[in-house]
Amino acid sequence: MFILGIETSCDETAAAVLTDQPLRILSNVIASQNEVHEPYGGIVPELASRRHMEKILPVIQEALDKAQIKLSDLEGIAVTVMPGLVGSLLVGLQVAKGMAATLGIPFVGVSHLEGHLQAPLLEHPEVSYPFMALLVSGGHTLLYHVKEFAKYELIGGTRDDAAGEAFDKVAKILGLGYPGGPLIDKLAHQGNPKAIKFPKGKIKDHPFDFSFSGLKTAVANYVKKIEGGITPSLLADLCASFQETVVDDLIGKTVLAAKEKGIKTIIVSGGVACNSRLRAKLPEAFFPSPLLCTDNAAMIAAVGYHSLKKGKTSPWSLNAMANQDVRFC
Amino acid sequence: MRVLALESATRTGSLALVDYVGAPLGAPLNGVRQAAPLREITLDASLQHSEKLMPALIEMLGAEFKIETIDLFAVDHGPGSFTGLRVGMALMKGFAFASRASEASGKPLIGVSSLEALAMNGSGLVVPMIDAHRGQVYTAVYEVGAALRDRRKSLWDGRPKLIEPEQAIEPEKWLKYLVEKYGSVPRLEDNQIHARNVAFLAALEFGRGAAATRPGACHRHAPTLFSMTPRYLRAGV
């Protein structure tokens, strides 16, 4: 069985082909739009949609070519329909509908979040349900008890900024540029993670919820008080200490939640799962390789594969949605 | 030649399946004139094209319909609602791309001007206008119909002649300009872009392209299926 996955929820145009027995990736193509948005210091939704229009078919063709299959080999199409930028999602969704109708094969709309929850399993078939999943990216910081495929219990989430968003905002405060995650991660290697003590966000009576807005403000206040500019070594210490605070907070709550639920397996997914410190300090967890941490279509195809196996398909009237109930209700 | 055409530049939407009997794919359409659509649907999409276009299309074609029997896909490429244009063009890109499963080069997709398709509702000097929001309209001036035919005689292929270029402009400013230059501004009675006109313009364009180069090939200046993108007439930022 060959499944095509399509992902256009934000600023990456992506397509992937999966096959089964066992379920594995044949191709995973991602066209980044970084150079489109970089001059604006953030993603411009209209420009993202325009770029998807230009890239979607070349990316799908490349995914087919790399998988060494033909259009007629496809047996299902999975496409991200939420959450994300609606204008961007629509491009992938409509191409998927047109292709599925022409090829006479089923198509299924997939949640981007659910994709992230499946990503680590693509490379770690030894992972079995149930597991605790930390989904941490620029848009989300969510903790799930994953009982089986499509059975998710939300354990905790952020009350304000997502962890990746905190990285971006702090990078901006420090004048590092965008996206902030990789830049801070790199500089932090030269710094002392214990140099500056920043506060961890705590939510009363909600031990598994996160808050990163106060941390960002604390970094901003610290920077304001520095006299005579930031030296390279202080910058490294700031990055390392900020990163350590976020990483310890993420790990602490995830491990505690797993313990409380009596779950032995932990997976981490999403863009922030690329963070080297997070990976180093939680060696027992299963992380996807970096290409599967950030937005990709392989994880979408994986969800599509399991959905189609269960007989789930989507109607032609399926629409894209900017938001999704993170409780999967 | 059987054409499946879609219009999604405006709040409404329109779909048509048109058969140009006696005109094989790629042959010049001169003299064929505009065929009556086999089937045509106008829908009040209220900008909900993403939800409504595909179900309407399936309903129009019927469950038994074979998409392989279509020779040419047509879409209006703008100007118009950015999202509407992308929904329509992305859907048609999906159709045209997947048609390569049954034959190597697949069925062509041709994009045509929304304003030109709209202008075909009128005759003589025609000023099509599409709401561009932000206090502007997308517009142009075309000459359509009998007078043009009489002048061009056997060279006339039914296509409107562009007189003033496509643009986004404030309606007051535009009307003032038109009155000064042309004396009056004829109004279009029918402001719905009909997919049958999108089909006609695309068939014409395809025929011209094929005649100009080689059988089965697209117009030299036409974008490829992969690179095709709406003509927004406005920057994205």
Interface residues (C-beta under 8 A of the other chain):
Chain A: Y40 V44 E46 L47 S49 R50 M53 E54 I56 L57 P58 I60 Q61 K70 L71 S72 V86 G87 L90 V91 G92 L93 Q94 V95 A96 K97 G98 M99 A100 A101 T102 L103 P315 W316 S317 L318 N319 A320
Chain B: Q48 S50 E51 K52 M54 P55 I58 I67 F82 T83 R86 V87 G88 M89 A90 L91 M92 K93 G94 F95 A96 F97 A98 S99 R100 A101 S102 L225 F226 S227 T229 P230 Y232 G236 V237
